[in-house]
Amino acid sequence: MDTAIEIVKILGEVLVTYLLKNKILDLLSRILQGIIAPLDYVIRKLEQTYTSIARLNYRQRVLNLVLVSISIVMLFSEFSTLKEILNTTATTDPIEILGLQVTVGTFAAGAYMTISIILGFMSLELFHIRGFFQGIFFNDPPDVSIETEKDSPQGKPKISRVRKWMAMSFFAILLLLAILQGLLAIQRFQLSKKVDVVPRLEVKFALTLFYFVLGFLTPIMAAFALLSFDVVIALIAKFIAGIIQFIQKMAAVVFMAIEVIIHVISSPIEKIMEFFGIYQERNINERNKDQVKPAIRLAPLENNSPVYLNNLASIYRLSSSLGRHDGTLMFISDTLAVNFLVPSRDIKISANTTFDEIADYIKKEYVSCGGRVIEFKYVDSEGKLCSIALSHKVIDYTGFTETIIIDAFFKVGEKAQGAAV
């Protein structure tokens, strides 16, 4: 008797699952979209930071990350050592800042490192140092707003006299601070050494010179590393976006697995109905149309809601894009705040869609690009910026790149004058 009851329960559950399967999937898809949609918003915000790495190849990204990481380690190391020696020599009580007890050494070390780094960063920027390392660490778009020297064959930036004096003054102050930090490093070494361990170092200057060079170079190298800070922030944002996308795709995979389970559970009902000549509309074909009996009362509850269909399409797309290249291209501009995916909900492409059609879409949807000439480029495996003809097909570029860079400029007469973006 108990076995019969269990069988009836199982059959009832199968029948209920069959009748409500579309509604169950609708509910699940809406719950998942309630999770996926906010994450999409976060990803779009993170993608706005990608412009600084869009033109960089893998080698340049790694170099920038290593440079900034090492400099951050140097900064924290020097901050802690400066704080230690300053706290040793300070005799005043801690200072209360926002309810926190901060020692004089901590405050002075933090202020010193901040001032020296800002001075170094400003001096390097005023000298256009970043431009000298193009192709090694950076691959910035050309800035037509910067005047160049007429006699320079490479078109080097022209630095005004006031700007040059400001840069030299800032750098001179930075050198002075670096010398002071080197001297403090020597004093730190002298205070920390033990006579019974290093007696011979009193007449040798190698280790003393080492500490001086370390203290001297730290603020200068830290200032140089700040030139790459935007690249590191973009890489961190890209990493976080990758984690979020992985979570989204795993949620889509779980939904697809539940969908398969629901269809498997309800499939016996469909086979029984088919055996008696009762078909759902989606199963009617040329061979069985004369034997069809309408499945009105036993058909699952239909759900043709546009929201459900959109959610389902979005989840299917997430589920099918688990490969390295998911068939989408990110179109991005450095300065015109243009970034979108192709293909997407707003842009449908076919095998014959050309970049000329994408250019027309940009001119239509983005006011900042109105009246401009649109060009497209991509970064090849060697880090070179290569042009793309407008007649080329979009689908041909999905296999070897993920980012298409947009250049937009106004055309004056026969010469193009504009901003590379």
N, C-alpha and C positions, 0 to 999 in steps of 0.2 A: 504493500500500500504506500509506504513511504517512497519507494522507488518511482511509483506512478506519479505521485505528487511532484517529485523533483523533475520528472520528465515534462509534466504539464507546465511547471514554472519556467523551465528552460525554453519550451516552445513559445510560451507567452512572452518571454524576454526577446526571443528572436523576432516575433511578430511586431512587438512594440518598436524594436530597433529598426525593423524594415519600414514601418509606417512613419516613423519620426526621424529617419536618418538625415534628411535635408535640413530639418529644423535643428537637429543636434549639431550638424556641421556648421550651420549658420551661427549658432550660439558660440561655438568654439572659435570660429573665424573672427567674430566681433570681439571676443575676449582677447584673442591674440593681437588684433589690430589696436586694441586699447593699450597694449604694451608696445607694439612695434611703432605706432605713429609718433609717440613722444620721443622714442629713440631716433627716429628719422629726423626729427627736428634738431636733436643734439648733433647728429652726424652732419647735417647741413651747416650748422654753425662751425663745427670743427673743420669742415672742408674749406671754409673761407680763409683759413690760415695756410692752405696748401700752396698759395701762389709763390712763396719764397723757395719752394723746392720743386716746383713744376718744371723748371729748366735744368735741374741738376740730375746728373746720372748717379748710378749707385756709388761709384768711387767717391765723388764729391760729397755725397750725403754722409758716408762713413767718416771721411776726413773731418768734416765739420763736427760731427758727433764726438769723435775722439778728442779733437782740439778743445771743445768746450768742457767735456767731462774732465780732462786732465786739469784744465784751468780751475774748475770748481773745486777739485780736490786740493789744488795748491792754495786757493783762497781760504778754504776751511782750515787747512793746516797752519797757514800763516796767521789767521785770525786767532786760533787757539794758542799759538805760541806767543804772539804779541800780548794777548790777554793775560797769559801766565806771567810774563816778565813785568808788565805794567801793574798787575795786581800785587806782585812781590814788592815793587818799589812804592806803591801808593799806601798812604797811611790814613786816608780819610774813610769815613763810614760809607756804606753803599747808598746810592741815590734811589729814591722811590719814583718810579715812572709807571703811571697807570696801575698803581697798586702792586707793582713788582719791584723787588729789591735788586737793583743793578749796580754792580761794582764799578768803580772808576775805571779800572783796567778794561772791563768789557765794553763800556761806553766809548772809551778812547780808542780801543782797537777797532770797533765797528765804525766809528766816525772816520778814522784814518783810512781804512780800507775803502769806504764809500767815496771819500773825497779823491783819493788817488785813482780809483777806477773811473770815476766820472771825468776827471781831468784827462786821463789817457784816452778814454773813448771819444771825448770831444776833440782832442787834438788830432787823433787819427781820422776822424770824420772830416774835419776841416781840411786836411791834407789830401782827401779823396784816396786814402790808402786802400780802401776796398777795391777800387778800380785797378790797382796794380796786381791784384791776385785773381783777376778774372781768368777763368779757365782752370784754375787750381782748386780754389775753394768755392767760387761763386760763378754764376752765369746770369747776371742781372740783365734785364732789358735795357737798351740804350736810353739815356735821358737827354732829350733834345733841348731841355731847358738850361743845360750847363754849357757855357761858352767854352770853346776849345782854342788852343793856340794855333794861329794861322800857319806858322812855320813848322809845326809838328807833323811829321809824316804819319804818326799814329793817332793824331787827333786827341792828344792828351788834354785833360781838363785845364782850363785857365783859372788860376787862383789869384784873386785880387790881393793887393798889398795889405789891406786891413785884415783880410781873412788869414793871410800867411803869417802876419805878426801875432794874431790871436793864437793860431795853432802853435807857433814857436814858443809863445809865452806859456801856454798850457803845458806843452811838452817839457819846458825847462823846469816848471814847478814840479811836474811829475818826476823828473830826474832827481830833483832835490829830495823829494819824499822817498824815492827809491834808495838814495844814498843813506838817508836817515834810517830806513828800514834795514839796510845792510849793516849799519853800525849797531843797531839794536840786536840784530842776529848774532853779531860777534859777542856783544855783552851777554846775550842769553847763553851762548856757548861757554863763556868764561864763568858764569854763575853756576852752570849745571855740571861742569867737569869735576871729576874726582881726582885728587892728586895721586892717590895710590893706584889708579887705573891708567891714567894717561900722563905720566910725568914727563915724557919726552916731547909732548905737544907744546910745552911752554917755549921751546926754542924753535919750533917749526911753525910755519904760517900757512901750510897747505889746507888744513881743516878750517882755520880761521877764514881764509880766502873763500873756501867753499860756502861757508855760512853767509859771508857777505854777498857773494854772487846770487845765492838763493834768495836772500831778502831783497836784493836789488832788482832781480828780474821778475819777481812775483807780481807786483802791480802792473808792470809793463805788459807781461804776457796775459794777465787777466783782462786788461783793457783791450788787447788785440782779440782775445777770444769773444768779447762782447759783440764784435762785428758779425759773428756767426750765431748769435743767440736766437735770432728770428728763425734760422734754419732748424735749430734744435727744438724750439717750441713747435714748429710745424711738424717735425718728425714725431714728437710726443703726441701731438693731436692726431696724427695719422695712425699711430699705434693704438690710441684709445678708440678711435673710430673703427679700426679693424676688430678690436675686441667686441665692440657693440654690434658690428655687423655679424660677427660669428655667433653671438647670442641670438640675434634675429633669425639667422639661417637655421640654427639648431631648433628654435621654436617652430619654424616652418617645417622642418623635417619631422618633428614630433606630430604636428598637425597632419602631415601626409600619412604618417604611420597610423594614426587614429582613424583617418579616413579609410585606409585599406582594411583595418580591422572591422569597421562598421559595415563595409561592403561585403566582407567575407561572412560576417554573421547573418546579414540579410539575404545573401545569395540563395540559400535553400528555398526561400519563399518564391523568389523569381523563377527558379527552375521548376517548382511545383506548378506555378501559374502557366509557365510555358508548356508544360506537359498537358495541361487541359486547354491549351489554345488561347489562353488569356495573356495578352501582351501589354506592356507599357508602350506609350507612344514612341519613346526613343529606341525601342527594340523592333519596331515595325520595319520590314524591308520588302523588297520586291517578291521574295519567295513566299513569305507568310502573310501577305496583306489580305488574301482571300479567306484565311482561316482566323482572322483576328476577332476576338471578343473583347469589348471595352473593359479595361481594368479600372472601373470608377471607384468602387468602394474599397478595393484592396490596394489601390495605388498609393505610394507614399505621398505625404503632404508636400506639394510642390512649393518651391521658393524661388521666384524669379526677381527678387528684390535687387535693384541696381547696387545697393550697398553690399549685399552678400556677394554678388558677382564681382564687384571691384575688389572686395577683400580676398576673395578666392583667387583672382588673377594675381594680386600682389603676393600672396603666399606661395603660389605656384612659381612665380618669378624668383622669389627668395630661395625656394627649394632647389631650383635648377641652376643657380648661379654659385655653386660651391667650388667651381674650378678656379684656377689662378686668374684666367681672363673670363669674365662672365658675359662677354659680348657687348659691353657698354663702354662708351668713351666719355671722359669728363672734359667738356669744353670750358676753358677757363681764361680769364683776362686778369692781368696784374692790377690795373688801375680803374677799369670801368665797372667793377663789381658785377661781372658776368660769370656765372658758373651754372652749368646744367648738364644733365646726363642724356646721352643719345645711345640707343632709343630709350624713351621714357613714356610716361602717361601723356605728356603734352606733345612729344615728337615721335611720330611713327616713321620708320624707314623701311625701304625695300631693298632688293639687291641692286636697284638702279638709282638709288638716292645719291645725289652728288653733294659736294661741299658747297656748291653754289646755292642749293636749296636751303642749307643750314644758314648760309650768310643772309638770305632773304628773311629767314625766321628771326635772326638776331636783329636785323634792322627794324623789323616789325614789332618785336616784343620789348626791346630795350631802347629807351629814349636816348640814352647816352651814346648809342651807336648810330643814331639817325644821321643820314647824310655822309657817313664815312665810307671809305673803301675797306672792305673786310678781307683779310688774308689769314691763312691758317698755317701753323708750323707744328712740328713735333721734334722731340729730342731722341736721336738715335742711340744705339748702344755705346757709341764712343763719346757721347755727351755733346754732339754737334746739333745745332738748331737747323733743321731742314724744312724747306718750304713745301707746301702742298698745293698743287694746282686745283683750282675750283672745279675743274671738270672731272677730277678723280672721284671714285665712288667711296662713300663713307665706310661701307662694310669691309673694304679691302684693308683698312687700318686697324681693325679690331684684334687682329692676331698678334701684333708685335708692339703695340703701345696701348696705354690706358689714358693718356692725357693729350688733348689737342689744344695748343696755345693760340689764342685769338690776337691778331694784330689789327688795329683799326686806326685809320688816319684819314684826314681830309685831303682831297686832291685839289690843288690849285694849278690851273692850266695843265701843262704837260708834266709838271714836277709834283711829286707827292710830298707834302709837308705835313707831318703829323707826329703823333706819339705812338711808339710801339708799346702795346699793352699786353 
